[in-house]
Amino acid sequence: CVCVCVCVLQYLPSTAVNTTLRLQELRERMRPLNISAYIIPGTDAHLSEYIAPRDNRVAFMTGFTGSAGTAVVTQTKAALWTDSRYWVQAERQMDCNWELEKDVSISSVAEWLINEVPPGGEIGFDPFLFSLRKCPFCLPPDCQSWLTSIKLLAQVDGKLLMEPPDATQTVYLVIDSTWQMKVDHIRNQMRDNPYEPTALLLSALDETAWLFNLRGNDIPYNPFFYSYTLLTMDDIWLFVHLDRVTDELKEYLNASCVGSLCVQLKSYDTVRDDLQKYVAQPGVKVWIGTEYTNYALYELITPEKLMTSSYSPVLTTKAVKDETEQRILRDAHVRDAVAVIQLLMWLEKAVPEGKETELTAAEYVNNYSRGPSFETISASGPNAALAHYSPTEESSRRLTVDEMYLVDSGGQYLDGTTDITRTVHWGTPTDMQREAFTRVLMGNIEISRTIFPSGTRGANMEMLGRRALWQVGLNYGHGTGHGVGNYFGVHEWPVGFQTNNIPFRSGMFTSIEPGYYKDNDFGIRIEDVAVIVPVQTKYGHNYLTFDTVSLVPYDRKLIDTSLLSSEQLKWLDNYYETIRRLMGPELDRQGLHEEKAWMLKHTEPFMESGSSASSTSFKVSRSLSLCSV
């Protein structure tokens, strides 16, 4: 098989990576250990969505650099599972040593393993890279004995993976409230829990970052640093690379004192040993969130000393923003809207000249914040039909007035994280494109104007985003929304519209992003971020609705107003009035008079003056207190 691959490598795309030697070395390590298959996930020890290059084992072994993928290597085969967003990319980047599996369900990986592992063989996996909910624990009970936890990918092909982070990249402080208040609040939740946990283990990187108001630069697009926290009623253990903690930070954390509000700094690499010592004590019980705790830590805790929930109390508390967090996150979206308005105005003038590309557009919008909150999706024509396509030097297409263009961008600001998608057409769209766009917009509006009882799950209203599309046999294959943080991750769990998200409460921020994608032709997505706010209804109390904080108008030429109901048109005009009220002063403040004129032109009301009253019986006041990037 290796010989065949060597013979045909010359016919593969120039972007393909030759993995023959890497696979050979890994298999040589597997053989004496009787490991018949080794599973390589695309994550890190904190089960992060975005990972640093040092943790990207899938990319190293396969050549595939997409953000989602699981690889499995046996003595004779190598396979990669990834979703439809990345099939074309994977085929371009992988050599013929690898098979691309397009069924991304956990059961698909399990079935493949069962078929490929011979009797008596074992399946190896790194226990730091899997939660209980992920394969290999998806195997049937009678196959669980095949599993062997072992770390084989520290160094392969003479290259060292898992290098320690750069010591010059120090952890830094972001003030929003005192960390002592947060610790007290979480401890109160521990005391009130009927299962009486004595400790809380925090494994997700945003948990520790939130608890102590700290940020770092270890993870692309996310201001996180490698860390764990073990919080008890009497102690706080922060596991971090100690050479990155400044004297100022030690003073801030009360690291030199002893007490319940003094942080004991411990080496990041000792978390497993220290946790093992803690659970060896009598009468202790450790609370973990199963979504983000890796198996290497979980397996140390015996069942009688373990308490589990899907998400830790830190994640569920962080999801509900207080008044200050809501205000500054709104402010971040005002400044981000300036950047997107400037982008759209520039493209409107530049695209007819025929010089701009998907890549130049992405680079333009990425310059307005501390950095993008994810890899910008800048896609035209058939590329936009790939829901999460991002341009490269090889794939970037020239923008023209004859095709639709989709831009999904976001920024990291000291007071907030943003995410917004707009779809435009600079020429004459087809009737089908206008109808599809309008029906996507109808889905966005229907969710945004919905009034619902507090505690409703997003999954129960998700179909509102699809109903207008379903009526004509259209749909989309991605989620309808996700949580958004205050200078955290752009995909902030556990908020959103999926079945494993927590119920909506006032103060949560979520994206609302229905779409439609026609293969090899065009793609449409309309994404706004909204905060969940109380609403006064005629009879009931404790009801909520969404207040949109993204402030960029939609492309008017793509809206077929004949499809919109009067209530939807009222909502749209009310939203445009909000854009004018909030963006006008900010554009004036920055001296962007041409941009203000563009904004006013694109937010003209659709209904006659006097008929565009608010479509809901509530008002949400907004005040701006803008701070610098």
Backbone torsions as a table, in degrees:
resi	resn	phi	psi	omega
1	CYS	NA	-43.0	179.4
2	VAL	-62.0	-40.4	-179.1
3	CYS	-62.5	-40.9	179.3
4	VAL	-61.6	-43.2	-178.7
5	CYS	-63.4	-42.0	179.5
6	VAL	-60.4	-38.2	-177.6
7	CYS	-67.2	-33.7	-173.5
8	VAL	-103.0	-0.5	-179.2
9	LEU	-57.0	-31.6	-178.2
10	GLN	-65.2	-18.9	-179.3
11	TYR	-94.6	-3.4	179.2
12	LEU	-79.1	161.2	176.4
13	PRO	-58.1	152.0	-179.8
14	SER	-63.8	-18.0	-180.0
15	THR	-81.7	-9.6	-178.4
16	ALA	-72.9	144.2	-178.9
17	VAL	-103.5	131.1	178.2
18	ASN	-77.9	111.4	-176.1
19	THR	-107.7	11.3	-174.2
20	THR	-57.7	-48.9	-177.3
21	LEU	-68.1	-36.3	179.5
22	ARG	-65.4	-44.1	178.6
23	LEU	-65.5	-39.3	179.7
24	GLN	-61.1	-43.9	-179.0
25	GLU	-68.2	-40.9	178.5
26	LEU	-62.8	-42.9	-179.9
27	ARG	-65.1	-33.8	176.9
28	GLU	-65.9	-32.1	176.7
29	ARG	-74.4	-34.4	-178.2
30	MET	-70.5	-36.9	-168.7
31	ARG	-58.9	-52.0	-177.8
32	PRO	-68.7	-14.6	179.8
33	LEU	-94.8	4.1	-179.0
34	ASN	60.1	30.7	177.9
35	ILE	-90.4	114.0	-177.6
36	SER	-85.9	-25.6	179.1
37	ALA	-146.3	142.0	178.5
38	TYR	-126.7	127.5	-176.4
39	ILE	-97.4	131.7	-177.8
40	ILE	-123.8	106.2	-179.6
41	PRO	-88.7	161.4	179.7
42	GLY	-95.2	58.0	-179.8
43	THR	-148.3	-173.8	178.8
44	ASP	-121.8	-171.1	-175.7
45	ALA	-68.9	-9.5	178.8
46	HIS	-108.3	7.7	178.1
47	LEU	57.0	41.9	-176.9
48	SER	-75.2	150.9	175.5
49	GLU	-70.8	-49.9	175.2
50	TYR	-100.5	139.1	-176.8
51	ILE	-128.4	154.3	178.0
52	ALA	-74.0	156.1	177.4
53	PRO	-53.7	-32.9	-179.8
54	ARG	-62.3	-22.5	-177.6
55	ASP	-103.3	-0.1	-171.6
56	ASN	-85.7	74.8	-178.6
57	ARG	-67.8	-35.6	179.6
58	VAL	-62.6	-45.6	179.2
59	ALA	-62.7	-40.6	-178.4
60	PHE	-64.9	-42.3	-175.8
61	MET	-81.3	-33.1	-171.8
62	THR	-106.8	-25.4	-171.0
63	GLY	91.0	-13.9	-178.8
64	PHE	-80.5	128.1	-174.2
65	THR	-111.1	10.2	177.2
66	GLY	-63.8	163.1	-173.0
67	SER	-84.4	-3.2	-179.5
68	ALA	-138.4	122.7	178.8
69	GLY	-179.7	148.8	174.2
70	THR	-130.4	130.7	-179.4
71	ALA	-113.3	148.3	174.8
72	VAL	-133.7	132.7	-179.7
73	VAL	-120.2	128.3	170.5
74	THR	-113.7	-175.1	179.0
75	GLN	-70.5	-19.3	-177.0
76	THR	-125.5	-13.4	-176.9
77	LYS	-134.9	160.6	172.9
78	ALA	-144.7	128.7	-174.9
79	ALA	-134.3	147.9	177.5
80	LEU	-124.4	133.1	173.3
81	TRP	-107.2	125.8	172.4
82	THR	-150.2	162.8	-175.3
83	ASP	-87.2	177.1	-169.8
84	SER	-62.9	-20.3	177.4
85	ARG	-59.0	-29.1	-167.0
86	TYR	-118.5	8.9	-176.8
87	TRP	-61.3	-46.6	-179.5
88	VAL	-63.4	-44.2	179.9
89	GLN	-61.4	-43.5	-179.5
90	ALA	-62.9	-41.3	179.8
91	GLU	-65.4	-29.5	178.6
92	ARG	-78.0	-31.8	-170.7
93	GLN	-97.1	-23.0	-176.3
94	MET	-94.2	145.4	175.7
95	ASP	-87.8	-175.2	-172.4
96	CYS	-78.7	3.0	171.1
97	ASN	-69.7	-19.2	-169.2
98	TRP	-112.4	143.1	170.6
99	GLU	-101.8	139.5	175.8
100	LEU	-98.0	118.3	178.5
101	GLU	-99.6	126.2	-173.5
102	LYS	-101.7	-1.8	172.2
103	ASP	-94.1	106.1	-170.1
104	VAL	-92.8	7.5	179.5
105	SER	-68.4	152.1	178.3
106	ILE	-60.0	-36.8	-179.2
107	SER	-63.7	-29.9	178.8
108	SER	-64.4	-44.1	177.7
109	VAL	-62.9	-42.9	-178.8
110	ALA	-62.7	-44.9	-180.0
111	GLU	-62.9	-40.3	179.2
112	TRP	-62.1	-43.8	179.7
113	LEU	-63.2	-43.9	-179.0
114	ILE	-61.1	-37.4	-179.1
115	ASN	-74.3	-29.6	-172.2
116	GLU	-96.7	-24.6	-177.1
117	VAL	-83.4	122.7	-178.1
118	PRO	-75.1	163.8	176.9
119	PRO	-55.7	133.1	-179.9
120	GLY	84.9	-7.2	178.8
121	GLY	-78.3	165.2	-179.7
122	GLU	-126.7	152.8	179.5
123	ILE	-107.8	118.4	-178.3
124	GLY	-94.0	145.8	176.1
125	PHE	-154.5	151.1	176.5
126	ASP	-84.2	115.2	-173.6
127	PRO	-66.1	-17.5	178.4
128	PHE	-76.7	-9.9	-171.7
129	LEU	-111.3	11.7	-177.8
130	PHE	-136.2	139.4	167.8
131	SER	-94.2	175.7	-179.3
132	LEU	-67.3	-19.5	-174.7
133	ARG	-89.9	-3.4	-174.8
134	LYS	-108.0	157.8	170.9
135	CYS	-61.8	138.3	25.6
136	PRO	-90.8	1.1	-177.5
137	PHE	-76.7	3.2	175.1
138	CYS	-80.2	-9.5	-178.0
139	LEU	-66.6	150.6	176.6
140	PRO	-58.0	154.3	-177.4
141	PRO	-53.6	-37.6	-177.6
142	ASP	-73.9	-6.1	177.5
143	CYS	-105.4	-5.2	-176.6
144	GLN	-61.9	-27.3	-179.4
145	SER	-67.9	-12.6	178.6
146	TRP	-73.5	-17.0	-169.0
147	LEU	-78.0	137.1	176.1
148	THR	-133.3	119.2	179.0
149	SER	-85.2	121.2	-177.0
150	ILE	-159.3	144.8	179.9
151	LYS	-103.1	111.4	-177.7
152	LEU	-110.3	-10.7	-173.3
153	LEU	-112.3	53.4	170.6
154	ALA	-87.1	-36.1	177.5
155	GLN	-149.9	125.1	179.2
156	VAL	-138.3	143.5	177.0
157	ASP	58.3	32.9	177.4
158	GLY	74.4	6.4	-178.4
159	LYS	-112.0	136.3	-178.0
160	LEU	-89.1	122.6	170.9
161	LEU	-95.5	169.4	176.6
162	MET	60.1	38.2	172.9
163	GLU	-65.4	143.8	179.4
164	PRO	-63.4	150.7	-179.7
165	PRO	-64.5	158.0	-177.7
166	ASP	-63.2	123.2	-178.1
167	ALA	-65.9	-20.9	179.2
168	THR	-75.4	-15.3	177.9
169	GLN	-88.5	85.5	-174.4
170	THR	-76.5	155.9	171.9
171	VAL	-73.7	139.4	-176.5
172	TYR	-130.2	166.7	-169.0
173	LEU	-102.0	136.7	171.4
174	VAL	-128.3	118.5	-175.1
175	ILE	-90.2	125.4	165.6
176	ASP	-133.5	-30.6	170.3
177	SER	-160.9	165.0	-176.8
178	THR	-70.2	140.0	-180.0
179	TRP	-67.0	-27.4	179.2
180	GLN	-62.7	-37.9	177.6
181	MET	-64.1	-39.7	179.1
182	LYS	-66.0	-43.0	178.8
183	VAL	-60.4	-44.9	178.8
184	ASP	-60.5	-40.7	-179.0
185	HIS	-64.6	-43.0	179.6
186	ILE	-68.8	-39.4	177.4
187	ARG	-62.6	-36.3	177.0
188	ASN	-62.8	-38.1	176.7
189	GLN	-66.1	-34.8	176.5
190	MET	-66.2	-42.6	179.4
191	ARG	-64.0	-37.5	-176.2
192	ASP	-78.8	-12.2	-177.5
193	ASN	-74.0	128.5	-176.7
194	PRO	-65.0	-18.0	179.2
195	TYR	-84.6	-3.7	171.7
196	GLU	54.1	58.8	175.4
197	PRO	-68.6	144.1	176.4
198	THR	-98.8	-13.8	-178.7
199	ALA	-149.1	153.8	176.0
200	LEU	-125.4	123.5	178.5
201	LEU	-99.2	123.3	179.6
202	LEU	-108.1	119.6	-176.7
203	SER	-112.6	-34.1	179.0
204	ALA	-66.9	140.0	-173.9
205	LEU	-64.6	-33.2	-179.0
206	ASP	-73.9	-17.5	178.1
207	GLU	-66.9	-51.9	178.9
208	THR	-66.3	-40.1	179.3
209	ALA	-58.5	-43.7	-180.0
210	TRP	-68.7	-44.1	-173.8
211	LEU	-60.1	-38.6	-175.0
212	PHE	-107.7	6.7	-178.6
213	ASN	58.7	40.1	-177.2
214	LEU	-115.9	153.1	176.4
215	ARG	-138.3	166.7	178.9
216	GLY	-153.3	-169.7	-175.7
217	ASN	-130.5	30.4	-175.9
218	ASP	-80.7	-25.5	-170.5
219	ILE	-116.0	130.1	177.1
220	PRO	-57.7	135.8	174.8
221	TYR	71.4	-10.4	-178.3
222	ASN	-125.3	131.7	-176.2
223	PRO	-83.3	59.3	-175.1
224	PHE	-113.5	164.2	176.0
225	PHE	-134.7	152.8	-178.3
226	TYR	-65.6	125.9	-175.4
227	SER	-169.3	158.0	166.3
228	TYR	-134.8	159.4	173.3
229	THR	-136.4	136.0	169.5
230	LEU	-116.8	113.7	-176.5
231	LEU	-109.2	121.9	173.1
232	THR	-116.5	-178.9	178.8
233	MET	-70.6	-21.1	-175.7
234	ASP	-116.0	-19.4	-173.6
235	ASP	-134.2	157.5	172.8
236	ILE	-132.3	114.7	177.9
237	TRP	-108.0	119.5	177.1
238	LEU	-110.0	115.1	-179.9
239	PHE	-94.8	118.2	-173.7
240	VAL	-154.6	160.3	173.6
241	HIS	-70.3	110.1	-167.3
242	LEU	-64.8	-28.1	-178.1
243	ASP	-72.5	-2.5	-179.8
244	ARG	-104.9	2.8	-178.7
245	VAL	-100.0	117.5	-178.5
246	THR	-78.9	164.9	176.5
247	ASP	-61.5	-37.8	178.4
248	GLU	-61.0	-40.7	-179.9
249	LEU	-68.9	-37.9	177.3
250	LYS	-61.1	-41.0	178.5
251	GLU	-65.8	-41.8	179.3
252	TYR	-60.7	-36.5	-177.3
253	LEU	-88.9	4.1	-177.2
254	ASN	54.9	43.4	-173.2
255	ALA	-74.8	-12.4	-176.6
256	SER	-95.9	-3.9	-177.3
257	CYS	-106.7	177.4	177.0
258	VAL	-124.5	127.0	-179.3
259	GLY	162.2	176.7	-174.3
260	SER	-71.9	-16.6	177.2
261	LEU	-117.9	33.3	174.5
262	CYS	-118.5	127.0	-176.0
263	VAL	-87.3	124.9	175.7
264	GLN	-92.5	114.6	-179.0
265	LEU	-82.6	128.3	-179.3
266	LYS	-129.7	154.8	-179.4
267	SER	-64.4	136.8	-180.0
268	TYR	-54.0	-37.1	-174.6
269	ASP	-77.5	-5.4	-178.5
270	THR	-99.8	7.7	-173.7
271	VAL	-59.5	-40.2	-177.4
272	ARG	-68.8	-43.5	-180.0
273	ASP	-64.8	-43.2	-178.1
274	ASP	-69.8	-36.1	176.2
275	LEU	-65.2	-40.2	179.6
276	GLN	-62.1	-39.5	177.8
277	LYS	-66.2	-38.7	-178.9
278	TYR	-66.1	-46.1	-175.9
279	VAL	-73.8	-11.6	176.1
280	ALA	-75.0	-13.9	179.6
281	GLN	-75.5	149.6	177.5
282	PRO	-75.0	149.0	171.6
283	GLY	77.0	15.4	-180.0
284	VAL	-102.5	155.4	176.1
285	LYS	-146.5	125.9	-174.0
286	VAL	-105.5	127.9	177.9
287	TRP	-93.0	125.8	176.4
288	ILE	-128.9	152.8	168.6
289	GLY	-94.6	119.6	-171.4
290	THR	-70.2	-20.8	-178.4
291	GLU	-67.7	-28.9	-172.0
292	TYR	-127.9	10.2	176.3
293	THR	-98.6	125.6	-177.5
294	ASN	-78.7	161.5	-174.7
295	TYR	-66.1	-30.5	-179.0
296	ALA	-61.6	-31.7	176.7
297	LEU	-88.6	-40.4	-180.0
298	TYR	-57.9	-41.7	-173.4
299	GLU	-68.3	-12.7	178.3
300	LEU	-78.0	-18.5	-171.3
301	ILE	-101.4	117.0	179.4
302	THR	-69.5	153.3	-173.8
303	PRO	-53.7	-39.3	-177.4
304	GLU	-71.7	-13.2	179.0
305	LYS	-110.1	16.4	-174.5
306	LEU	-118.8	136.0	170.5
307	MET	-128.9	131.2	-175.6
308	THR	-124.5	151.1	166.0
309	SER	-146.4	160.8	-179.1
310	SER	-59.7	-42.1	-177.8
311	TYR	-128.6	146.4	179.0
312	SER	-72.7	161.5	176.6
313	PRO	-64.3	-21.4	175.8
314	VAL	-67.1	-44.9	-179.2
315	LEU	-65.3	-41.7	-178.7
316	THR	-72.0	-31.3	176.5
317	THR	-72.3	-44.5	-179.4
318	LYS	-61.1	-28.0	-176.6
319	ALA	-66.3	-25.9	-178.8
320	VAL	-99.9	110.9	-176.3
321	LYS	-81.9	139.4	174.9
322	ASP	-79.0	-179.5	-173.9
323	GLU	-60.9	-40.5	179.5
324	THR	-66.0	-44.9	179.7
325	GLU	-62.4	-39.6	178.2
326	GLN	-63.3	-43.9	-177.1
327	ARG	-63.7	-47.0	-175.6
328	ILE	-74.3	-27.6	175.9
329	LEU	-71.2	-35.7	171.9
330	ARG	-61.1	-44.0	-178.5
331	ASP	-61.0	-39.7	178.4
332	ALA	-61.0	-36.4	179.8
333	HIS	-71.9	-27.8	174.1
334	VAL	-64.8	-48.1	-179.0
335	ARG	-67.2	-35.5	178.0
336	ASP	-68.0	-34.6	177.8
337	ALA	-62.7	-33.9	175.8
338	VAL	-58.8	-44.9	-179.1
339	ALA	-62.6	-43.0	-177.7
340	VAL	-71.1	-38.1	176.2
341	ILE	-61.6	-42.8	178.3
342	GLN	-62.9	-40.6	178.1
343	LEU	-60.9	-50.7	-175.7
344	LEU	-66.1	-37.2	177.9
345	MET	-66.6	-42.6	178.8
346	TRP	-62.7	-45.8	-179.6
347	LEU	-64.6	-37.1	179.5
348	GLU	-58.0	-34.2	179.1
349	LYS	-88.2	-34.5	-170.4
350	ALA	-86.6	-34.0	-174.5
351	VAL	-60.3	-42.3	178.9
352	PRO	-58.5	-21.1	178.0
353	GLU	-78.3	-14.0	171.8
354	GLY	79.4	20.0	-176.2
355	LYS	-108.0	-14.4	-173.1
356	GLU	-93.9	152.1	-177.9
357	THR	-127.4	172.7	175.3
358	GLU	-57.0	-38.9	-176.2
359	LEU	-71.4	-42.3	179.7
360	THR	-66.6	-33.0	176.9
361	ALA	-66.4	-42.4	178.7
362	ALA	-63.4	-42.3	179.9
363	GLU	-64.4	-34.7	-179.1
364	TYR	-62.4	-48.5	-174.1
365	VAL	-77.5	-17.7	-177.9
366	ASN	-78.1	-3.9	-173.4
367	ASN	-94.3	8.2	-169.8
368	TYR	-107.0	4.5	-178.0
369	SER	-139.6	-169.4	174.8
370	ARG	-71.4	-9.1	-179.8
371	GLY	150.7	158.7	179.7
372	PRO	-67.8	150.4	178.6
373	SER	-88.5	-4.7	172.6
374	PHE	-168.0	171.9	179.3
375	GLU	-70.7	120.1	-173.7
376	THR	-59.9	132.9	175.8
377	ILE	-94.9	110.0	-179.0
378	SER	-127.3	104.0	-165.4
379	ALA	-140.4	133.6	178.6
380	SER	-122.0	153.5	175.1
381	GLY	51.5	-131.3	-176.0
382	PRO	-64.7	-26.2	177.4
383	ASN	-64.2	-32.0	179.6
384	ALA	-70.9	-16.2	176.0
385	ALA	-71.7	-14.3	172.5
386	LEU	-90.9	110.1	-165.6
387	ALA	-56.5	-30.5	-176.3
388	HIS	-127.3	39.5	177.3
389	TYR	-73.8	139.4	171.1
390	SER	-128.0	138.1	-173.3
391	PRO	-74.1	148.4	171.4
392	THR	-125.0	175.0	177.6
393	GLU	-59.2	-34.4	-177.7
394	GLU	-79.5	-34.3	-171.4
395	SER	-99.0	-14.1	-172.9
396	SER	-61.1	130.8	-179.9
397	ARG	-105.0	152.9	175.2
398	ARG	-73.7	136.5	179.7
399	LEU	-80.6	136.7	-179.8
400	THR	-134.3	164.8	179.1
401	VAL	-78.2	-3.4	-175.6
402	ASP	-95.5	-3.7	-175.2
403	GLU	-130.0	156.9	173.5
404	MET	-76.1	153.9	-179.5
405	TYR	-133.6	132.7	-180.0
406	LEU	-119.3	128.8	175.8
407	VAL	-128.3	121.4	178.2
408	ASP	-117.3	108.1	-173.6
409	SER	-132.1	162.4	176.7
410	GLY	-161.3	155.9	-178.8
411	GLY	-129.9	156.7	172.1
412	GLN	-103.2	121.1	176.3
413	TYR	-120.2	157.3	-177.7
414	LEU	-60.6	-21.7	-178.9
415	ASP	-110.4	-0.1	-179.1
416	GLY	-179.3	164.1	176.9
417	THR	-115.8	138.6	-175.5
418	THR	-123.4	160.7	-179.3
419	ASP	-161.3	122.6	-177.8
420	ILE	-150.6	143.9	176.1
421	THR	-128.6	132.8	173.0
422	ARG	-130.1	143.6	177.7
423	THR	-119.7	131.8	-175.1
424	VAL	-136.0	165.2	173.7
425	HIS	-141.0	125.6	-176.1
426	TRP	-93.2	-2.5	179.2
427	GLY	-118.5	-129.0	-179.0
428	THR	-114.1	106.3	-179.9
429	PRO	-71.6	155.8	176.4
430	THR	-76.3	164.5	177.9
431	ASP	-60.6	-38.1	-179.2
432	MET	-67.2	-39.5	178.3
433	GLN	-63.9	-41.1	179.2
434	ARG	-66.5	-41.4	179.7
435	GLU	-66.1	-44.9	-179.6
436	ALA	-62.1	-44.4	179.0
437	PHE	-60.7	-45.9	-177.2
438	THR	-63.9	-38.1	179.2
439	ARG	-70.5	-33.5	172.4
440	VAL	-64.4	-43.5	177.7
441	LEU	-61.5	-40.0	178.4
442	MET	-60.0	-39.8	177.3
443	GLY	-64.3	-42.0	177.3
444	ASN	-60.8	-46.0	-178.4
445	ILE	-65.4	-42.4	-176.1
446	GLU	-63.1	-39.2	174.4
447	ILE	-68.3	-44.9	-173.9
448	SER	-62.2	-32.3	-176.5
449	ARG	-97.5	3.9	-178.5
450	THR	-70.6	138.9	172.3
451	ILE	-109.1	132.7	-172.4
452	PHE	-148.8	156.2	178.6
453	PRO	-67.8	144.1	174.0
454	SER	-57.4	138.2	-178.0
455	GLY	95.5	-0.6	176.2
456	THR	-70.8	139.8	176.9
457	ARG	-84.4	143.8	179.0
458	GLY	-59.6	-33.1	-179.7
459	ALA	-61.0	-25.5	-178.6
460	ASN	-77.2	-15.3	179.0
461	MET	-119.6	2.8	-177.0
462	GLU	-58.5	-34.4	-177.6
463	MET	-65.0	-19.2	176.6
464	LEU	-61.1	-31.1	178.2
465	GLY	-73.3	-16.1	-175.8
466	ARG	-108.8	-16.3	-168.8
467	ARG	-57.7	-45.6	-178.9
468	ALA	-64.2	-32.6	176.2
469	LEU	-73.0	-43.8	179.9
470	TRP	-57.8	-33.6	-176.2
471	GLN	-61.2	-22.1	178.6
472	VAL	-119.4	17.6	174.7
473	GLY	79.5	25.5	177.5
474	LEU	-111.8	163.2	-178.3
475	ASN	-164.1	178.8	172.8
476	TYR	-139.9	155.4	-169.3
477	GLY	-104.5	13.0	178.7
478	HIS	-119.5	175.7	179.1
479	GLY	-68.3	165.4	-176.1
480	THR	-96.6	-11.2	178.3
481	GLY	174.6	163.6	-176.9
482	HIS	-149.7	159.7	176.8
483	GLY	-68.4	160.2	179.1
484	VAL	-135.6	140.8	-172.2
485	GLY	-106.1	174.0	174.1
486	ASN	-92.6	91.2	-175.2
487	TYR	54.9	51.7	177.0
488	PHE	-133.0	-141.6	178.4
489	GLY	-81.6	148.1	178.2
490	VAL	-74.0	-24.4	174.0
491	HIS	-110.7	90.9	-173.0
492	GLU	-99.9	106.3	175.6
493	TRP	-79.1	153.4	11.1
494	PRO	-107.4	36.9	-179.3
495	VAL	-92.9	143.3	175.5
496	GLY	151.4	-162.7	-173.1
497	PHE	-110.6	11.9	-180.0
498	GLN	-91.1	165.0	-174.7
499	THR	-66.7	-24.4	-179.7
500	ASN	-96.4	15.1	174.2
501	ASN	-89.5	156.0	-179.0
502	ILE	-81.9	161.4	-179.6
503	PRO	-61.1	150.1	179.7
504	PHE	-71.8	139.5	174.5
505	ARG	-135.8	156.8	177.9
506	SER	-58.7	135.8	179.6
507	GLY	99.8	-7.0	176.0
508	MET	-82.4	147.7	174.2
509	PHE	-112.2	136.1	177.7
510	THR	-142.8	151.1	169.8
511	SER	-82.6	155.7	173.0
512	ILE	-129.0	112.6	-167.8
513	GLU	-146.0	67.5	171.7
514	PRO	-68.4	164.4	-179.2
515	GLY	-160.7	179.6	172.2
516	TYR	-153.9	140.3	-175.2
517	TYR	-136.2	118.1	177.7
518	LYS	-99.5	117.4	-173.9
519	ASP	-51.2	132.5	174.7
520	ASN	59.6	22.1	-177.7
521	ASP	-134.8	-67.0	-177.8
522	PHE	-159.5	167.2	175.9
523	GLY	-138.1	147.6	-179.8
524	ILE	-132.0	132.0	168.0
525	ARG	-146.6	138.2	174.4
526	ILE	-122.6	111.4	-175.8
527	GLU	-122.7	126.1	173.0
528	ASP	-126.0	154.5	170.4
529	VAL	-101.3	137.4	-179.2
530	ALA	-133.4	149.7	173.9
531	VAL	-103.4	141.8	179.4
532	ILE	-85.7	125.7	-173.1
533	VAL	-129.9	156.0	175.5
534	PRO	-68.1	151.9	177.2
535	VAL	-137.6	139.0	178.3
536	GLN	-89.0	118.2	178.1
537	THR	-104.1	171.9	-174.8
538	LYS	-64.5	-40.7	-175.1
539	TYR	-119.4	-41.3	-171.1
540	GLY	-90.8	160.7	175.4
541	HIS	-118.7	167.4	177.5
542	ASN	62.2	43.0	174.8
543	TYR	-109.1	155.6	-174.0
544	LEU	-131.1	164.4	170.9
545	THR	-152.5	-178.0	-178.8
546	PHE	-105.1	139.2	173.2
547	ASP	-119.1	113.3	-174.1
548	THR	-71.5	128.6	-179.8
549	VAL	-107.0	-12.2	171.3
550	SER	-72.9	139.5	-167.1
551	LEU	-133.9	52.9	178.8
552	VAL	-127.7	128.6	-177.6
553	PRO	-67.3	157.8	176.6
554	TYR	-86.4	162.9	-179.9
555	ASP	-72.6	113.8	-174.1
556	ARG	-64.0	-35.9	-175.0
557	LYS	-70.6	-13.5	178.2
558	LEU	-93.7	-2.5	-176.8
559	ILE	-98.0	120.0	174.1
560	ASP	-94.8	96.9	-173.8
561	THR	-65.5	-18.2	179.6
562	SER	-67.2	-19.2	179.0
563	LEU	-86.9	-17.2	-175.4
564	LEU	-86.2	140.0	173.9
565	SER	-74.7	165.9	178.8
566	SER	-62.2	-35.8	178.9
567	GLU	-68.0	-37.0	177.6
568	GLN	-68.0	-39.5	176.9
569	LEU	-65.1	-38.5	177.4
570	LYS	-62.9	-43.5	178.7
571	TRP	-61.1	-43.0	-177.8
572	LEU	-63.5	-44.3	178.5
573	ASP	-65.6	-38.1	178.5
574	ASN	-64.5	-39.9	177.2
575	TYR	-63.9	-42.9	179.2
576	TYR	-65.1	-35.2	176.1
577	GLU	-65.0	-37.0	176.7
578	THR	-64.3	-42.3	177.1
579	ILE	-58.3	-46.1	-179.5
580	ARG	-61.8	-43.1	-175.6
581	ARG	-67.1	-36.3	-175.8
582	LEU	-94.5	-35.6	-176.3
583	MET	-85.0	-29.0	179.6
584	GLY	-55.6	-54.7	179.3
585	PRO	-61.6	-36.4	-179.1
586	GLU	-69.6	-40.5	177.3
587	LEU	-66.2	-36.9	174.5
588	ASP	-63.3	-43.5	-178.0
589	ARG	-59.9	-35.8	180.0
590	GLN	-89.1	2.3	179.1
591	GLY	69.5	26.2	-177.1
592	LEU	-98.1	72.8	-173.1
593	HIS	-73.2	-36.0	177.7
594	GLU	-66.6	-40.4	177.6
595	GLU	-64.7	-36.5	178.1
596	LYS	-65.1	-42.3	178.1
597	ALA	-62.0	-39.4	177.5
598	TRP	-62.4	-44.5	-179.7
599	MET	-62.5	-44.0	-179.5
600	LEU	-64.3	-38.9	178.5
601	LYS	-62.1	-40.2	-174.6
602	HIS	-87.5	-0.2	177.4
603	THR	-119.1	22.9	172.9
604	GLU	-59.9	140.7	-178.8
605	PRO	-65.4	150.4	178.2
606	PHE	-86.8	-28.2	-179.7
607	MET	-100.6	162.2	-179.8
608	GLU	-64.9	151.6	-179.1
609	SER	-55.9	134.8	178.6
610	GLY	95.4	-12.3	-178.2
611	SER	-109.5	5.7	-174.9
612	SER	-105.7	47.3	176.4
613	ALA	-65.8	161.7	-178.8
614	SER	-58.1	139.9	-177.4
615	SER	-81.1	-3.5	176.5
616	THR	-132.4	158.4	-172.8
617	SER	-91.6	50.7	177.8
618	PHE	-149.3	162.0	175.3
619	LYS	-130.6	141.1	176.9
620	VAL	-119.8	117.5	-180.0
621	SER	-83.9	144.3	178.9
622	ARG	-130.2	137.4	172.9
623	SER	-126.9	145.6	-177.6
624	LEU	-105.7	132.0	172.2
625	SER	-135.3	79.8	-168.2
626	LEU	-78.6	136.0	175.2
627	CYS	-120.2	168.9	-173.8
628	SER	-76.0	161.0	175.6
629	VAL	-59.9	NA	NA
